[in-house]
Amino acid sequence: MKKLLVFSVVVFLIYACSKDQMPLLVELDNQLRQNIKAQSPDGSIDFYILPDEDDLSEIPADPKNPLTEAKVTLGKLFFYETGLALDALKESGKGTYSCATCHIPEAGFRPGTAQGIADGGEGYGIKGEKRKKLQDYDETELDVQSARPLNLLNVAYVTNTFWNGQFGATGVNAGTEEHWEGAAEVNHYGFEGIESQNMEGLVTHRIQINKQILEELGYLELYDEVFADVEESERYTQATASLAFSAYLRTLLSNRAPFQDWLKGDADALPYAQKKGGILFFGKAQCYQCHFNQNLGSLEFHALGVKDMWEMPSFDTSPSDPRNLGRYAFTKDPEDLYAFKVPGIYNMEDTPFYFHGASVTSLEDLVEYKNLAVSENSNVSNEMLSSKFKSLFLTEQEKEHLVEFLRVSLRDPQLTRYKPDALPSGNCFPNNDERSRIDLGCN
C-alpha cells in the first residue's frame, strides 16, 4: 500500500510538472515564431520550409539545367561512381575515389577529416575519418583543396558557390565578367554556381567521361535518355555530365531536421532547450544577420578572422595560397579582403571541423568564437572584421541552448537516404581502394 501511495505521488508530480511546462513551451513557440517572422526575408516562417527531395517542381533549378527524375538518378549514381576516376595521376589512384569521397552523407556531405583527399588517398573508417595519403603520391600530387569543402545540403538555394563565390554567372556575380578567368572562366556558359563549379570540378578532380567508359560501367542507356537533346559530338563530355551531377546535388535537402518538423507545425519536434536556442538564433545571438536564406546561409561575404588551413595539419597548403584571401581573390576589391561566403549550417554536428580553414573543432568552440568576436588570424586585425561580427555577451546557459539548436534541431538524421543501394558497375563506393574496401565491407 505504501509503495502504491509513493508511486501515485510520483506520477502526480510528473503530470503536474508536465502541465506546468505546457504554457511555458507554448510561450516559447510563440516567441520563436515572432522572432523568425521578424527576421525572415518574406516575413513568414514558411520561408524556411524546405520541399521534399522528390518534389522536383518545388526545388530551385538552373533554368539552363531543368530537373528531371532520370537526370537526378543519373547524377546520384555518378556522384558515388568510383569507376569514373580514371584521370588519376597514378595507377594506384585510378578507379578508387568518387565525389562522395569528400562529400560523405554520414559526415553531412563533407569530408570526415579536416581536409578531404580524393585522388592519392586511401582508407575510409566509419564516415571517412581514416582517409590518408597513399604512400606513392607526393604531397603536391594529391587532389586536395586548401579550404574545407562546403556543405552540399540545400545548395539548390545557392546561386554562387565556393568560399569566394567565384562560380555562377548570376546572383552576386552579375556584372563581374572582367573577373571570369582561370577556374571562373566557366561562368561564360551562363550557368548558376553549382553547375558552373561542377563543370570545372570534374576536370579538377580527375573524373573522366566518354562513351566507352559509360558503356563499360553500365550507364550509356540512361545517359543517352537524359541527354537525348544534346548532339552526340558534345554529349559524352565532362561539361554535359556535370549537369547530371548538379541535378542530384539540388535534391540534397535537410527537410527531415527537427527544426523543419517544427516549422511544419509539430510543436513537439523541439524540446525546451532547442526552442530557447532557436529564439537566440533569430534574436540576441544575431545569427540571422548572416544566416537568413532558406539554407540558413547567405550570399554575403564576411571577414571573421579565422585561421587558414595551412596553419592546421594539412597537405599542399601555404600562407601564399590565394584562397586565404577570400572573396578578394576573385573580385580584387579591397573591401572583400579576407571575407568568406556565409555557409549553410544544417548538419554541422556530423563532422567536427568548421570555417574555411577547419580551425574550430567543436560547436561549443564555434559559438564561443562568435560570442567573443576576436580575430585569431595574424593577417586580419580586429579592425578588419565584418561590421556584423561583434561580441554577443551570451551567458553560459544561452551558449548551451544555442549549441543545442545547432547540434540537434538543424540535423537531418536520415541523410543516408541519398545514397544508392548499389551501382550499375558493381564497384565499391564511395571509395574503391584496397583499404577502403576492407573498411566498407566490399571484399
C-alpha positions as CSV (number, residue, x, y, z in Angstrom):
1,M,0.0,0.0,0.0
2,K,2.8,2.4,0.9
3,K,4.6,1.6,-2.4
4,L,1.4,2.3,-4.3
5,L,1.0,5.7,-2.5
6,V,4.6,6.7,-3.3
7,F,4.1,5.7,-7.0
8,S,0.9,7.7,-7.2
9,V,2.6,10.8,-5.7
10,V,5.5,10.4,-8.3
11,V,3.0,10.1,-11.2
12,F,1.1,13.1,-9.9
13,L,4.2,15.2,-9.6
14,I,5.4,14.3,-13.1
15,Y,1.9,15.1,-14.5
16,A,1.7,18.3,-12.6
17,C,5.2,19.4,-13.8
18,S,4.3,18.5,-17.4
19,K,1.2,20.6,-17.2
20,D,3.2,23.4,-15.6
21,Q,5.6,23.3,-18.5
22,M,3.0,23.3,-21.2
23,P,2.2,27.1,-21.0
24,L,5.9,27.8,-21.0
25,L,6.5,25.7,-24.1
26,V,3.6,27.4,-25.9
27,E,5.0,30.7,-24.9
28,L,8.4,29.7,-26.3
29,D,6.8,28.5,-29.6
30,N,5.1,31.9,-29.9
31,Q,8.3,33.8,-29.2
32,L,10.3,31.7,-31.7
33,R,7.6,32.3,-34.4
34,Q,7.7,36.0,-33.7
35,N,11.5,36.1,-33.9
36,I,11.5,34.2,-37.2
37,K,8.8,36.3,-38.8
38,A,10.7,39.5,-37.7
39,Q,13.9,38.3,-39.5
40,S,12.5,36.2,-42.4
41,P,13.1,37.8,-45.8
42,D,9.4,37.5,-46.6
43,G,8.0,37.9,-43.0
44,S,6.8,34.3,-42.6
45,I,8.1,31.1,-41.0
46,D,7.1,29.2,-44.2
47,F,10.1,30.8,-45.9
48,Y,12.4,28.3,-44.2
49,I,10.4,25.2,-45.0
50,L,12.3,23.0,-47.5
51,P,10.5,21.0,-50.1
52,D,10.5,17.2,-50.3
53,E,13.5,15.9,-52.2
54,D,11.3,14.2,-54.8
55,D,9.1,17.3,-55.4
56,L,11.2,18.5,-58.4
57,S,8.8,21.2,-59.3
58,E,9.4,23.0,-55.9
59,I,13.2,22.7,-55.9
60,P,15.1,25.7,-57.3
61,A,16.7,24.7,-60.6
62,D,19.0,26.4,-63.0
63,P,16.9,27.5,-66.0
64,K,19.6,26.1,-68.3
65,N,19.5,22.7,-66.4
66,P,15.9,21.7,-65.7
67,L,15.4,18.9,-63.2
68,T,14.1,15.5,-64.3
69,E,13.8,12.3,-62.4
70,A,16.1,10.5,-64.8
71,K,18.7,13.2,-64.6
72,V,18.7,13.2,-60.8
73,T,19.0,9.4,-60.8
74,L,22.0,9.5,-63.2
75,G,23.7,12.2,-61.1
76,K,23.1,10.2,-57.9
77,L,24.9,7.2,-59.4
78,F,27.7,9.3,-60.9
79,F,28.3,11.0,-57.6
80,Y,29.3,7.7,-55.9
81,E,30.8,6.0,-59.0
82,T,34.5,5.2,-58.4
83,G,34.8,3.8,-62.0
84,L,34.8,7.3,-63.4
85,A,38.0,8.2,-61.6
86,L,40.3,7.4,-64.5
87,D,42.3,10.6,-64.8
88,A,44.1,9.9,-61.6
89,L,47.8,10.8,-61.7
90,K,49.0,7.3,-60.9
91,E,47.8,3.7,-61.4
92,S,47.3,3.3,-57.7
93,G,44.7,6.0,-57.7
94,K,42.7,5.0,-60.8
95,G,39.1,3.9,-60.0
96,T,39.5,4.4,-56.3
97,Y,37.5,7.6,-55.4
98,S,34.4,9.5,-56.2
99,C,32.7,12.8,-55.4
100,A,31.3,11.2,-52.3
101,T,34.9,10.5,-51.1
102,C,35.0,14.1,-49.9
103,H,31.2,14.7,-49.6
104,I,30.1,11.9,-47.4
105,P,26.4,11.7,-46.4
106,E,27.2,10.4,-42.9
107,A,29.5,13.4,-42.4
108,G,26.9,16.0,-43.5
109,F,28.2,15.8,-47.1
110,R,31.6,17.0,-46.1
111,P,34.9,15.1,-45.6
112,G,35.2,13.0,-42.5
113,T,38.6,14.6,-42.0
114,A,39.6,18.3,-41.8
115,Q,40.9,18.2,-45.4
116,G,39.5,15.8,-48.0
117,I,41.7,13.7,-50.2
118,A,40.3,12.3,-53.5
119,D,43.0,11.1,-55.9
120,G,46.0,10.0,-53.9
121,G,44.1,8.9,-50.8
122,E,43.2,5.6,-49.2
123,G,41.1,4.4,-46.3
124,Y,37.6,5.3,-45.1
125,G,36.9,4.2,-41.5
126,I,33.3,4.7,-40.5
127,K,32.5,8.0,-42.2
128,G,35.7,9.0,-43.9
129,E,37.7,9.9,-40.8
130,K,40.5,7.4,-41.6
131,R,41.3,8.8,-45.1
132,K,45.1,9.1,-45.5
133,K,47.7,9.8,-48.2
134,L,48.8,6.9,-50.5
135,Q,52.5,6.3,-49.9
136,D,53.4,6.5,-53.6
137,Y,51.9,10.0,-54.0
138,D,53.9,13.1,-53.4
139,E,52.1,15.8,-51.4
140,T,51.9,18.1,-54.4
141,E,50.3,15.3,-56.5
142,L,47.3,14.9,-54.2
143,D,43.8,16.1,-55.2
144,V,43.3,18.2,-52.1
145,Q,41.9,21.6,-51.5
146,S,43.4,24.3,-49.4
147,A,40.0,25.3,-48.0
148,R,37.5,22.9,-46.3
149,P,34.8,21.7,-48.8
150,L,31.5,23.5,-48.2
151,N,28.2,21.9,-47.2
152,L,26.3,20.5,-50.1
153,L,23.0,20.3,-48.3
154,N,20.4,22.8,-49.7
155,V,22.8,24.0,-52.3
156,A,19.7,24.5,-54.6
157,Y,19.3,27.8,-52.8
158,V,22.8,28.9,-53.5
159,T,23.4,30.8,-56.8
160,N,27.1,31.3,-56.3
161,T,29.4,28.7,-54.9
162,F,32.9,28.4,-53.4
163,W,34.2,30.2,-50.3
164,N,34.8,33.2,-52.5
165,G,31.6,32.8,-54.5
166,Q,33.5,32.8,-57.9
167,F,31.3,30.2,-59.6
168,G,28.0,31.2,-61.2
169,A,27.1,33.7,-63.9
170,T,24.1,35.1,-61.9
171,G,23.5,36.4,-58.4
172,V,26.3,38.3,-56.8
173,N,28.5,37.7,-59.9
174,A,26.3,39.6,-62.3
175,G,28.4,42.4,-63.7
176,T,31.7,40.8,-62.7
177,E,32.6,39.4,-66.1
178,E,36.0,41.0,-66.1
179,H,37.0,38.5,-63.4
180,W,35.7,35.4,-65.2
181,E,39.1,33.9,-65.8
182,G,41.0,30.9,-64.7
183,A,38.7,28.4,-62.9
184,A,35.9,31.0,-63.1
185,E,36.0,31.1,-66.9
186,V,33.2,28.5,-66.9
187,N,30.8,31.3,-65.9
188,H,30.8,32.4,-69.5
189,Y,28.5,29.4,-70.2
190,G,25.8,31.3,-68.2
191,F,25.0,28.6,-65.6
192,E,24.4,29.1,-61.9
193,G,27.0,28.3,-59.3
194,I,26.6,24.5,-58.7
195,E,26.5,23.8,-62.5
196,S,29.5,26.0,-63.1
197,Q,31.5,24.6,-60.3
198,N,30.8,21.0,-61.4
199,M,32.0,21.8,-64.9
200,E,35.3,22.9,-63.5
201,G,35.2,20.3,-60.7
202,L,35.1,17.2,-62.9
203,V,38.3,18.3,-64.5
204,T,40.0,19.4,-61.2
205,H,39.0,16.1,-59.5
206,R,40.2,14.0,-62.4
207,I,36.9,12.4,-63.4
208,Q,36.7,11.0,-67.0
209,I,33.6,10.9,-69.1
210,N,33.4,9.3,-72.6
211,K,31.1,6.9,-74.4
212,Q,33.3,3.9,-74.0
213,I,33.5,4.3,-70.2
214,L,29.8,4.9,-69.8
215,E,29.1,1.7,-71.8
216,E,31.6,-0.3,-69.8
217,L,30.2,0.9,-66.5
218,G,26.5,0.3,-67.5
219,Y,25.4,3.9,-67.8
220,L,25.1,4.5,-71.5
221,E,21.4,3.8,-71.9
222,L,20.4,6.1,-69.1
223,Y,22.9,8.8,-70.1
224,D,21.5,8.8,-73.7
225,E,18.0,9.1,-72.3
226,V,18.9,12.1,-70.1
227,F,20.9,13.9,-72.8
228,A,19.0,12.9,-75.9
229,D,18.7,16.5,-77.0
230,V,22.5,17.0,-77.0
231,E,24.3,16.4,-80.2
232,E,26.4,13.2,-79.9
233,S,29.6,15.2,-80.7
234,E,29.1,17.1,-77.4
235,R,27.1,14.6,-75.4
236,Y,29.8,12.4,-73.8
237,T,31.8,15.2,-72.1
238,Q,32.6,16.3,-68.6
239,A,30.6,19.5,-69.2
240,T,27.5,17.6,-70.2
241,A,27.8,15.0,-67.4
242,S,28.2,17.8,-64.8
243,L,24.6,18.8,-65.4
244,A,23.5,15.4,-64.0
245,F,25.8,15.7,-61.0
246,S,24.3,19.1,-60.4
247,A,20.7,17.9,-60.7
248,Y,21.3,15.4,-58.0
249,L,23.0,17.9,-55.7
250,R,20.0,20.2,-55.9
251,T,17.8,17.4,-54.4
252,L,20.0,17.1,-51.3
253,L,17.7,18.8,-48.7
254,S,17.8,18.6,-45.0
255,N,14.0,18.5,-44.8
256,R,13.8,16.0,-42.0
257,A,15.6,18.0,-39.4
258,P,13.6,18.6,-36.2
259,F,13.5,22.4,-37.0
260,Q,11.8,21.5,-40.3
261,D,9.2,19.4,-38.5
262,W,8.6,22.3,-36.1
263,L,8.2,24.8,-39.0
264,K,5.6,22.4,-40.5
265,G,3.5,22.5,-37.3
266,D,4.9,19.8,-35.0
267,A,5.4,21.8,-31.8
268,D,6.8,18.7,-30.0
269,A,9.7,18.4,-32.5
270,L,11.8,20.9,-30.5
271,P,12.1,20.5,-26.7
272,Y,12.7,23.4,-24.3
273,A,16.4,23.9,-24.8
274,Q,16.2,23.8,-28.6
275,K,13.4,26.3,-28.6
276,K,15.4,28.6,-26.4
277,G,18.3,28.1,-28.8
278,G,16.2,28.9,-31.8
279,I,14.9,32.1,-30.1
280,L,18.6,33.1,-29.6
281,F,19.5,32.2,-33.2
282,F,16.8,34.6,-34.5
283,G,17.3,37.0,-31.7
284,K,20.0,38.0,-29.2
285,A,22.7,35.8,-30.8
286,Q,22.1,37.6,-34.2
287,C,22.9,34.6,-36.2
288,Y,20.1,35.6,-38.5
289,Q,22.0,38.7,-39.7
290,C,24.2,36.5,-41.9
291,H,22.3,33.1,-41.9
292,F,19.0,34.3,-43.3
293,N,18.4,32.4,-46.6
294,Q,16.4,29.1,-46.8
295,N,19.6,27.1,-46.3
296,L,20.4,29.2,-43.2
297,G,23.4,30.6,-45.1
298,S,23.5,33.6,-47.5
299,L,25.4,35.1,-50.4
300,E,27.1,37.6,-48.2
301,F,30.9,37.6,-47.5
302,H,32.3,38.4,-44.1
303,A,35.8,38.7,-42.6
304,L,35.7,36.7,-39.3
305,G,39.5,36.4,-38.8
306,V,39.7,32.6,-38.6
307,K,42.8,30.7,-39.3
308,D,43.6,29.3,-42.8
309,M,44.1,25.7,-43.5
310,W,47.9,26.0,-43.9
311,E,48.0,26.6,-40.1
312,M,46.4,23.2,-39.5
313,P,47.9,19.8,-40.2
314,S,47.2,19.6,-44.0
315,F,48.7,18.7,-47.4
316,D,49.9,21.1,-50.1
317,T,48.8,24.4,-48.4
318,S,50.7,27.6,-47.9
319,P,50.4,31.1,-46.5
320,S,50.5,32.5,-50.0
321,D,47.6,30.5,-51.3
322,P,45.1,32.9,-53.0
323,R,42.2,31.1,-51.3
324,N,43.3,32.6,-48.0
325,L,42.3,36.0,-49.3
326,G,38.6,35.2,-49.5
327,R,36.3,37.0,-52.0
328,Y,39.2,39.4,-52.8
329,A,41.0,36.6,-54.7
330,F,38.1,36.8,-57.2
331,T,37.0,40.5,-57.2
332,K,40.3,42.2,-56.3
333,D,38.1,44.6,-54.3
334,P,39.9,45.7,-51.1
335,E,36.6,45.6,-49.2
336,D,36.5,41.8,-50.0
337,L,39.8,41.1,-48.4
338,Y,39.6,38.0,-46.1
339,A,35.8,37.9,-46.5
340,F,34.4,34.4,-47.0
341,K,30.9,33.3,-48.1
342,V,28.4,32.5,-45.3
343,P,27.8,28.8,-45.5
344,G,24.6,26.8,-44.9
345,I,24.7,25.3,-41.4
346,Y,22.4,22.2,-41.4
347,N,24.0,19.0,-40.1
348,M,27.1,20.7,-38.7
349,E,27.1,18.1,-35.9
350,D,28.1,15.4,-38.4
351,T,31.7,16.3,-38.6
352,P,33.7,18.4,-36.2
353,F,35.5,20.9,-38.5
354,Y,34.3,24.4,-39.1
355,F,35.2,27.5,-41.1
356,H,37.2,27.6,-44.3
357,G,40.4,26.5,-42.6
358,A,38.8,23.8,-40.4
359,S,40.3,25.7,-37.5
360,V,37.5,25.1,-35.0
361,T,36.7,21.6,-34.0
362,S,33.5,21.7,-31.8
363,L,30.2,23.6,-31.9
364,E,30.9,24.9,-28.4
365,D,34.1,26.5,-29.6
366,L,32.4,27.8,-32.7
367,V,29.7,29.5,-30.6
368,E,32.4,30.9,-28.3
369,Y,34.4,32.3,-31.2
370,K,31.3,34.0,-32.5
371,N,30.5,35.2,-29.0
372,L,33.9,36.8,-28.4
373,A,34.3,38.1,-32.0
374,V,38.1,38.5,-31.8
375,S,40.4,37.6,-34.7
376,E,42.7,34.6,-34.5
377,N,44.4,35.2,-37.8
378,S,47.5,37.3,-37.7
379,N,46.7,38.8,-41.1
380,V,43.3,40.1,-40.0
381,S,43.2,42.7,-37.4
382,N,40.1,43.3,-35.3
383,E,39.5,46.5,-37.2
384,M,39.2,44.5,-40.5
385,L,36.5,42.2,-39.1
386,S,33.0,42.4,-40.6
387,S,30.7,45.0,-39.1
388,K,28.2,42.2,-38.4
389,F,30.8,40.3,-36.4
390,K,30.5,41.7,-32.8
391,S,30.7,40.4,-29.3
392,L,27.4,38.9,-28.2
393,F,27.8,38.7,-24.4
394,L,25.9,35.4,-24.2
395,T,25.6,33.7,-20.8
396,E,26.9,30.2,-20.4
397,Q,23.3,28.8,-20.4
398,E,22.5,30.8,-23.6
399,K,25.5,29.4,-25.3
400,E,24.4,25.9,-24.3
401,H,21.0,26.5,-25.7
402,L,22.3,27.8,-28.9
403,V,24.6,24.9,-29.3
404,E,21.7,22.5,-28.7
405,F,19.7,24.2,-31.5
406,L,22.6,24.0,-33.9
407,R,23.5,20.4,-32.9
408,V,20.1,18.7,-32.9
409,S,17.4,21.0,-34.3
410,L,19.3,21.6,-37.6
411,R,20.5,18.0,-38.0
412,D,18.6,15.8,-40.5
413,P,19.3,12.3,-39.2
414,Q,18.4,10.4,-42.4
415,L,20.9,11.6,-45.0
416,T,21.8,8.0,-46.0
417,R,18.5,8.1,-48.0
418,Y,20.5,10.0,-50.6
419,K,22.9,7.1,-51.2
420,P,22.2,4.4,-53.9
421,D,21.9,0.8,-52.8
422,A,24.3,-0.3,-55.5
423,L,26.0,1.0,-58.7
424,P,25.4,-0.4,-62.2
425,S,29.2,-1.1,-62.3
426,G,29.1,-3.1,-59.1
427,N,32.0,-1.0,-57.8
428,C,32.6,-0.4,-54.1
429,F,31.6,3.2,-53.1
430,P,32.3,5.9,-52.2
431,N,35.9,4.6,-52.3
432,N,37.4,1.6,-54.0
433,D,41.0,1.4,-52.8
434,E,42.0,-1.7,-51.0
435,R,42.0,-0.2,-47.5
436,S,38.6,1.4,-48.1
437,R,37.2,-1.8,-49.4
438,I,38.0,-3.5,-46.1
439,D,36.6,-0.6,-44.1
440,L,33.4,-0.6,-46.2
441,G,33.0,-4.4,-46.2
442,C,33.3,-4.6,-50.0
443,N,35.7,-7.5,-50.1
